[in-house]
Amino acid sequence: MQEKILILDFGSQYTQLIARRVREQNIYCEIQPYSKEIQWDDTIKGVILSGSPFSVMQEDALDIDVFSIFAKKPVLAICYGAQLIAKKCGGKVEKSATREYGRAHLDILVDNDKLCKDIPQGSQVWMSHGDTITAIPSDFELVAKTDSIPTAIYRSKLSAFSHVVYALQFHPEVYHSTDGATMLKNYLVDICGCKCDWTPASFVKDTVENLKNQLKEDKVILGLSGGVDSSVAALLLQKAIGNNLYCIFVNNGLLRKNEYEEVMNTYEGLGLQVKGVDASELFLGELEGVSDPEKKRKIIGKIFIDVFEAESKKIENAKWLAQGTIYPDVIESVSVHGPSVTIKSHHNVGGLPDKLNLKIVEPLRYLFKDEVRKAGKEIGLPANILNRHPFPGPGLAIRILGDITKDKVKILQEADAIFITNLKESGYYDIVWQSGVILLPVQSVGVMGDERTYENAVALRCVQSTDGMTADWSDLPHSLLAKVSNEIINNVRGINRVVYDISSKPPATIEWE
């Protein structure tokens, strides 16, 4: 079985980043809330305790039995985790005189320490904490300090516990800790003994084998979206069960220009068994006159379920519903205090399995977005889908601000096609994370020829990101933006003004609705 590192989440904003850094070493890891009971087995090679926005000084501080973990596996505790160990093992944690946030430099006090192998004196690390460890427990020894704090790294003494415990007052997982990746690798390889053999090829091989064992001769239904997640899920399932996979691709009339036809042709070339359903008239009819973003999502979700249910019932004796759920979706649905309050309603199609009386299979449930792409490349997914930008479930419905009409959809599709074509021709499409055009509920005065116009404005949106959790606007060349603007205004009747969105996430979101 695949070896793994377990990350216990105390609610840190950086927990997902820890997981990504572990996986960059070709080592599989899983995140689980600190409060969930650990199911110990031989695949777990080590345990990482995350940071937290909370304080160990609080009466209701998040707590775990650290000693039971010390008895099982090597531990790496980060920030809150380090403070929790200090407090529970007899050390001292006090409120910092001032919040310690930002860059610091390590003064390593121990020669030949395993965690600090190849870490230079003065290595920059990133602090983010309001409490300080002022005295370490008697079963531990100091490894490093900084100019501002007396305890930056401490470790358990040789005979204290069954396995070594390291605790860091800083965040090795963030970019600003310049040797943080080396330190994490030292923990993972030299201390935990991980083999670094979790690769796209090994993931594909193991997943296909597991799907074969799980599904056997059962029929599986999958809703394709044209995006990378559902497409990779489809190819993995096809490798496992062949023609027992039945795919349904619903055209809601809110896709990009010519996307339905282009994607269907790609799927046919891959040998997938796909039923295309053009329900665009139904969707657009139900959306007519609706302006509220949440109502749009709910209408689209309900119609999709109705259409999908009707098509699914034509497939006799199906047992499973496959979904392209990826790891951020899984993590975001659970917080350290239980289920998350908010889940995007257009992702919430949880009624389908109950309606169809089907079990759920999610081949990508433990992959981040970039890992899905690596798996897709491994199994030969064509570039036009593999490198496709993320596209919202409700499609252009949430890129048309205000009510939706056929004319508005057509205007936006034409403007969007010009933007995407120019990004591809200039080479920027494969550089940026996501892009699109938003049709604004704003009309502005313009001049075309000798005539005054009073037409629509659109906003171009283009962002840089790794997984969509945070994003920054893409600094596209002015010459490219000028070319896109000119082509849209000259070729799309109904638009006379183009603006560029330079908002980051947070505080803004990638989509406008």
C-alpha positions in Angstrom: 0.0 0.0 0.0 1.1 3.6 -0.6 3.0 5.1 2.3 1.8 8.5 3.5 2.4 11.4 5.9 -0.6 12.4 8.0 -1.1 16.2 8.6 -3.3 17.1 11.5 -5.1 20.4 10.8 -5.6 22.9 13.6 -7.1 25.4 11.2 -4.0 27.1 9.8 -4.3 29.1 6.5 -1.1 27.2 5.5 -2.3 23.6 6.1 -2.9 23.0 2.4 0.5 24.5 1.6 2.2 22.0 3.9 0.4 19.2 2.0 1.6 20.6 -1.3 5.2 20.9 -0.1 5.1 17.3 1.0 3.7 16.1 -2.3 6.4 18.1 -4.2 8.8 15.5 -2.8 6.8 12.8 -4.5 5.4 11.7 -1.1 1.7 11.1 -0.6 0.0 12.9 2.4 -3.5 13.4 3.8 -5.0 16.2 5.8 -7.5 15.4 8.6 -9.0 17.6 11.4 -7.0 17.4 14.6 -10.1 16.1 16.4 -10.6 13.1 14.1 -9.4 9.8 15.6 -6.3 8.6 13.8 -6.6 5.2 12.1 -3.1 3.9 12.6 -1.6 1.5 10.1 1.8 0.7 8.6 1.3 3.1 5.7 1.7 6.2 8.0 5.3 7.2 8.1 5.1 10.4 10.1 2.7 13.0 11.5 2.8 16.8 11.0 0.9 19.1 13.4 -0.1 22.3 11.6 -0.3 25.9 12.8 -3.5 27.6 13.9 -5.2 31.0 14.2 -6.0 30.0 17.8 -3.8 30.3 20.9 -2.7 27.5 23.3 -3.4 30.0 26.0 -7.1 30.0 25.4 -9.3 28.1 27.9 -10.9 26.2 24.9 -7.6 25.7 23.1 -7.6 23.0 20.5 -6.1 19.9 22.1 -4.9 16.4 21.3 -3.1 13.6 23.1 0.4 14.2 21.8 2.0 11.4 23.8 -0.1 8.8 22.0 1.3 10.1 18.7 4.9 10.2 20.0 4.6 6.5 20.7 3.6 5.8 17.1 5.6 7.9 14.6 8.1 10.7 14.1 6.4 14.1 14.6 7.0 17.5 13.1 5.1 20.3 14.9 4.7 23.7 13.3 3.9 26.9 15.1 0.7 26.1 17.1 1.7 22.4 17.1 5.1 23.4 18.6 3.5 25.6 21.3 0.9 22.8 22.1 3.7 20.3 22.7 5.6 22.8 24.9 2.6 23.4 27.0 1.5 19.8 27.4 5.1 18.5 28.1 5.9 20.9 30.8 7.5 23.8 29.0 6.3 27.4 29.1 4.4 29.4 26.5 3.7 33.1 27.0 2.0 35.9 25.1 4.4 37.7 22.9 5.1 41.3 23.8 4.4 42.1 20.2 3.1 39.8 17.5 6.0 38.1 15.8 5.3 38.3 12.1 7.7 38.2 9.1 11.3 37.3 8.4 13.8 36.0 10.9 17.2 34.3 10.6 18.2 31.0 12.2 21.0 30.6 14.6 21.6 26.8 14.6 23.1 25.6 17.9 23.5 21.9 17.3 26.0 20.3 15.0 24.9 17.5 12.6 21.2 17.8 13.4 19.2 15.6 11.0 16.5 18.2 10.5 19.0 21.0 9.8 21.2 19.0 7.4 22.3 21.4 4.5 20.6 24.4 6.2 23.1 27.3 6.4 23.6 29.5 9.4 21.4 32.6 9.1 18.8 30.9 6.9 15.7 33.0 6.5 12.5 31.7 8.1 9.0 33.1 8.3 7.3 33.8 11.7 3.6 34.2 12.2 2.6 33.9 15.8 1.3 35.8 18.8 2.6 33.4 21.5 6.2 32.5 22.3 7.8 29.4 23.7 9.9 30.8 26.6 11.0 27.5 28.1 11.2 24.0 26.5 10.2 20.9 28.4 12.8 18.8 30.2 12.5 15.9 27.7 13.5 18.2 24.9 16.6 20.2 23.8 17.1 23.4 21.9 18.3 23.2 18.3 18.0 26.8 17.0 17.0 30.3 18.0 16.7 33.6 16.2 17.6 37.2 17.1 14.0 37.8 18.2 13.0 34.5 19.9 14.8 32.1 22.2 13.2 29.0 20.7 13.0 28.5 17.0 13.6 24.7 16.8 13.6 22.2 19.6 13.7 18.4 19.5 13.1 15.5 21.9 16.0 13.9 23.7 17.2 10.6 22.3 15.6 8.4 25.0 12.5 10.5 25.7 10.0 8.9 23.4 9.7 5.9 21.0 10.2 8.3 18.0 11.9 11.6 17.5 9.8 14.8 17.9 10.8 18.1 16.2 9.0 21.4 16.9 9.4 24.6 14.9 8.2 28.1 15.9 8.2 29.2 12.2 6.6 28.1 9.0 8.9 26.0 6.8 6.2 25.5 4.2 5.9 29.1 3.0 8.0 30.6 0.2 9.7 33.1 2.5 11.4 30.3 4.5 14.2 30.0 2.0 15.4 26.6 3.1 12.1 25.3 4.3 11.7 22.7 1.5 15.1 21.3 2.4 14.1 21.1 6.0 10.8 19.3 5.2 12.7 16.9 2.9 15.1 16.1 5.8 12.1 15.3 8.0 10.3 13.2 5.3 13.3 11.3 4.0 16.0 11.1 6.7 13.7 11.0 9.7 10.5 9.3 8.5 12.3 7.1 5.8 9.8 8.0 3.0 10.8 6.5 -0.4 9.6 9.5 -2.6 7.8 7.1 -5.0 4.4 8.7 -5.3 4.5 9.9 -9.0 1.8 10.5 -11.6 2.6 7.1 -13.1 2.3 5.3 -9.7 -1.0 7.2 -9.0 -2.5 6.1 -12.3 -1.4 2.5 -11.8 -2.7 2.3 -8.2 -5.9 4.1 -9.0 -6.8 2.0 -12.0 -6.1 -1.2 -9.9 -8.2 0.1 -7.0 -11.1 1.0 -9.3 -11.0 -2.4 -10.9 -11.3 -4.0 -7.4 -14.0 -1.6 -6.2 -16.2 -1.6 -9.3 -15.7 -5.0 -10.8 -18.3 -5.5 -13.5 -20.7 -2.7 -12.3 -21.9 0.1 -14.6 -20.8 3.6 -13.7 -22.4 6.9 -14.8 -20.3 10.1 -15.1 -21.3 13.6 -15.9 -18.7 15.2 -18.1 -18.1 19.0 -18.1 -15.4 19.4 -20.7 -13.0 20.3 -18.0 -9.8 18.6 -16.8 -11.2 17.1 -13.6 -14.1 15.1 -15.0 -12.1 14.2 -18.2 -9.2 12.7 -16.2 -11.7 10.9 -14.0 -13.4 9.5 -17.1 -10.1 8.2 -18.6 -9.1 6.5 -15.3 -12.5 4.8 -15.1 -12.3 3.8 -18.8 -8.9 2.1 -18.1 -10.4 0.3 -15.2 -13.9 -0.8 -16.5 -14.0 0.0 -20.3 -17.4 0.2 -21.7 -19.1 -0.2 -18.4 -18.5 3.6 -18.1 -21.4 5.7 -19.4 -20.7 9.4 -19.8 -23.2 12.2 -20.1 -22.3 15.7 -21.3 -25.1 18.3 -20.9 -25.0 21.5 -22.9 -26.7 24.2 -20.7 -26.4 26.9 -23.4 -23.9 28.7 -21.2 -20.6 27.2 -22.5 -18.0 29.1 -24.4 -18.4 29.6 -28.2 -18.5 26.2 -30.1 -17.3 24.4 -26.9 -20.1 21.8 -26.9 -19.2 20.6 -30.4 -15.4 20.8 -29.9 -15.4 18.9 -26.6 -17.8 16.2 -28.0 -15.4 15.6 -30.9 -12.4 15.3 -28.5 -14.3 12.8 -26.3 -15.2 10.7 -29.4 -11.5 10.7 -30.4 -10.6 9.3 -27.0 -13.1 6.4 -27.4 -15.2 7.4 -24.5 -18.9 6.4 -24.5 -20.5 9.8 -24.3 -24.1 10.8 -24.7 -24.4 14.5 -25.6 -27.6 16.3 -24.4 -28.4 19.7 -25.8 -30.7 21.3 -23.1 -29.7 24.9 -23.8 -33.2 26.0 -24.6 -34.5 24.6 -21.3 -31.8 26.2 -19.3 -32.1 29.6 -21.0 -35.8 29.5 -20.7 -35.8 28.9 -17.0 -33.2 31.6 -16.4 -35.0 34.3 -18.3 -35.5 37.4 -16.1 -33.4 36.0 -13.2 -30.7 38.4 -11.9 -29.9 37.1 -8.5 -26.6 35.1 -8.6 -27.7 32.5 -6.1 -31.0 32.0 -7.8 -29.1 31.5 -11.1 -27.0 28.8 -9.5 -30.0 27.0 -7.9 -31.9 27.0 -11.2 -28.9 25.7 -13.1 -28.3 23.0 -10.5 -31.9 21.9 -10.4 -32.2 21.6 -14.2 -28.9 19.8 -14.5 -30.1 17.3 -11.9 -33.4 16.8 -13.8 -31.8 16.4 -17.2 -29.0 14.2 -15.8 -31.5 12.0 -13.9 -33.7 11.6 -17.0 -30.7 10.5 -19.1 -29.3 8.3 -16.3 -32.5 6.3 -16.0 -32.0 5.2 -19.6 -28.9 3.3 -18.5 -30.2 0.0 -16.9 -28.7 -1.5 -13.8 -26.1 1.3 -13.1 -24.7 1.0 -9.6 -22.3 4.0 -9.3 -22.2 7.7 -9.9 -18.6 9.0 -10.6 -17.7 12.6 -9.8 -14.6 14.6 -10.5 -14.2 15.8 -6.9 -10.7 17.0 -6.1 -8.9 17.4 -2.8 -9.6 21.2 -2.1 -13.3 20.4 -2.5 -12.9 17.6 0.2 -10.9 19.8 2.5 -13.2 22.8 2.2 -16.2 20.8 3.2 -14.7 20.1 6.6 -13.3 22.5 9.1 -11.5 21.9 12.4 -14.8 22.5 14.1 -16.9 20.3 11.9 -18.7 20.7 8.5 -18.2 24.0 6.8 -21.1 26.3 6.8 -20.8 27.5 3.2 -20.5 25.3 0.2 -21.0 26.8 -3.3 -24.4 25.8 -4.3 -23.5 25.1 -7.9 -21.0 22.4 -6.6 -23.7 21.0 -4.3 -25.4 18.3 -6.4 -25.6 16.0 -3.5 -29.2 15.1 -4.4 -28.1 13.1 -7.4 -26.9 9.9 -5.7 -30.1 9.7 -3.6 -32.4 10.4 -6.5 -30.6 7.8 -8.7 -30.0 5.4 -5.8 -26.3 5.2 -6.8 -23.1 4.8 -4.8 -20.4 7.5 -5.3 -16.9 6.9 -6.7 -14.4 9.7 -6.8 -11.1 8.8 -8.5 -9.5 12.2 -8.0 -10.6 12.8 -4.4 -7.1 13.1 -3.0 -5.4 15.2 -5.8 -4.8 18.9 -6.0 -5.6 20.6 -9.4 -2.0 20.6 -10.7 -1.7 16.9 -9.7 -4.9 16.2 -11.7 -3.2 17.7 -14.8 0.0 15.6 -14.2 -2.2 12.5 -14.0 -4.0 13.6 -17.2 -0.8 14.1 -19.0 0.3 10.6 -17.9 -2.7 8.9 -19.4 -2.7 10.9 -22.6 -5.5 13.5 -22.2 -5.2 15.9 -25.2 -3.8 19.3 -24.6 -7.0 21.2 -25.5 -8.7 19.7 -22.4 -5.6 19.1 -20.2 -4.6 22.8 -20.3 -8.1 24.2 -20.3 -8.6 26.9 -17.8 -11.0 26.2 -14.9 -14.5 27.2 -15.9 -17.4 27.8 -13.4 -20.1 25.2 -13.1 -22.9 27.7 -13.9 -20.8 28.8 -17.0 -21.4 32.2 -18.5 -24.5 32.6 -16.3 -22.3 34.1 -13.5 -20.3 36.1 -16.0 -23.4 37.9 -17.2 -24.2 40.3 -14.4 -27.9 40.8 -14.2 -30.6 38.9 -16.1 -29.7 36.4 -18.8 -31.0 36.5 -22.4 -30.0 34.6 -25.6 -28.6 37.9 -27.0 -26.4 38.5 -24.0 -25.1 35.0 -24.1 -24.2 35.4 -27.8 -22.5 38.7 -27.2 -20.4 37.3 -24.3 -19.5 34.2 -26.2 -18.2 36.3 -29.1 -16.2 38.6 -26.8 -14.8 35.7 -24.8 -13.7 33.9 -27.9 -11.7 36.9 -29.1 -10.0 37.1 -25.7 -9.2 33.4 -25.4 -8.0 33.3 -29.1 -5.6 36.2 -28.5 -4.3 34.6 -25.3 -3.5 31.4 -27.1 -1.9 33.1 -30.1 0.3 35.2 -27.8 1.4 32.3 -25.7 -0.2 33.6 -22.5 -3.0 31.1 -22.3 -0.7 28.4 -20.9 1.0 30.9 -18.6 -2.1 32.2 -16.7 -4.4 30.2 -14.5 -7.8 31.4 -15.6 -9.3 33.9 -17.9 -12.7 35.1 -19.2 -14.9 38.1 -20.0 -17.6 39.5 -17.8 -20.6 41.3 -19.4 -21.4 44.2 -17.1 -24.9 45.5 -16.4 -23.6 48.9 -17.5 -24.1 50.9 -20.7 -21.7 53.7 -21.7 -21.6 56.4 -24.3 -19.2 55.8 -27.2 -18.5 57.0 -30.7 -18.3 54.8 -33.8 -17.8 56.6 -37.1 -20.0 59.6 -36.9 -22.5 58.1 -34.6 -22.8 58.1 -30.9 -23.5 54.7 -29.3 -24.9 53.7 -26.0 -23.8 50.0 -25.6 -22.5 47.5 -23.1 -19.2 47.4 -21.3 -17.3 44.2 -20.6 -14.4 43.4 -18.2 -11.5 41.2 -19.0 -10.4 38.9 -16.1 -7.1 37.1 -16.1 -5.4 35.7 -13.0 -2.3 33.8 -11.7 -2.8 31.0 -9.2 -1.7 27.5 -8.3 -4.9 26.0 -7.1 -7.5 28.8 -7.1 -7.4 29.3 -3.3 -5.7 32.6 -3.8 -5.0 34.5 -7.0 -3.5 37.7 -8.3 -4.3 39.5 -11.5 -2.1 38.8 -14.5 0.1 41.6 -15.7 -0.6 41.2 -19.5 1.2 43.4 -22.0 -0.6 46.6 -22.8 -0.2 45.9 -26.5 -2.1 42.6 -26.0 -4.9 44.2 -24.0 -5.2 47.0 -26.6 -5.5 44.4 -29.4 -8.2 42.4 -27.6 -10.1 45.6 -26.8 -10.0 46.8 -30.4 -11.1 43.4 -31.8 -14.0 43.1 -29.4 -15.3 46.6 -30.0 -14.9 46.4 -33.8 -16.4 42.9 -34.1 -18.9 42.4 -31.4 -22.0 44.5 -32.0 -23.4 45.7 -28.6 -20.0 46.4 -26.9 -18.3 49.8 -27.0 -16.1 49.7 -23.9 -13.6 47.2 -22.5 -12.0 47.4 -19.0 -9.4 45.1 -17.3 -9.9 43.8 -13.7 -6.8 44.2 -11.5 -8.3 42.8 -8.3 -6.6 40.0 -6.3 -8.2 37.1 -4.4 -8.6 37.9 -1.6 -10.3 40.4 -1.1 -12.0 39.9 -4.5 -13.0 36.5 -5.9 -11.9 35.2 -9.3 -15.5 35.2 -10.6 -17.7 38.3 -10.3 -20.7 36.4 -9.1 
